[in-house]
């Protein structure tokens, strides 16, 4: 029988150049977005579930590609959000993004996004687009008053209050739930003195003051670093400290800590309140 002769295609510009070309091509494929902007525009907003009296409403900025494709909040496995909830004891067991409904079903929390549009990066959002989304977010919050409003990212809160700079952690201002949602993108914020007749000095009331219809008059505002894996300024052990702060606040306002006031000094003992990525952690060592 005649032998089968295998014909090999000649290398591109030599063997080594061909190998480099193939490696470069594979690298480009890995870096290429999974969906084009035209494809992303066809994705629907991620479903949101809301009701009055939730312990915490988490506010994300907008869905990333993986979240948009899966139709899940914080759907990227590299995102620290779900790990932070468990490691801080905000939830009793670890869950995946696919089990995110348990926040609503069992633990009286939920997640919403400031902007509904899916993008490959948050840098694809303009400041004006985020500001234009604020009135709708205010409507959701006012119609479903929570005890705590937690912004998962400092940039989200800055867009919300239209500020160029802000601090992380528990905010001095609270969200005034007695105000009707504004027609312009200015959230109804007020000081504790305006919401509470006799506030304790340097402390926060253990639970929101009830208005005439037995709904809370205000929601505490908490700001934590973004949990995205792309956020390099804060590493996961540092982000976890903010989750632990939030857990302490949640326990105070829900009565799990014996209806205690929120002690700011204790918050500082739990974790950082600085905006610097070089803060001293509990072991008093700085990250190189």
ABEGO torsion letter per residue (X at the ends): XBBBBBBBBBBBGEAAAAAAAAAAAAAAAAABBABBAAAAAABBBBBBBBBBGBABBBBBABBBAAAAAAGBBGABAABAAAAAAAAAGABABBBBAAAAAAAAAAAGBBBBBABABBBABAAABBAAAAAAAAAAAAAAAAABBBABBBBBEAAAAAAAAGBABBBBEBBABBBBAABBBBABBBBBBBBAAAABABBBBGBBBABBBBBAAGBBABBBBBBBBBABAABAABBAAAAAAAAAAAAAAAAAAAGAAGGBBBBAAAAAAABBABABAABBBAAGBBBX
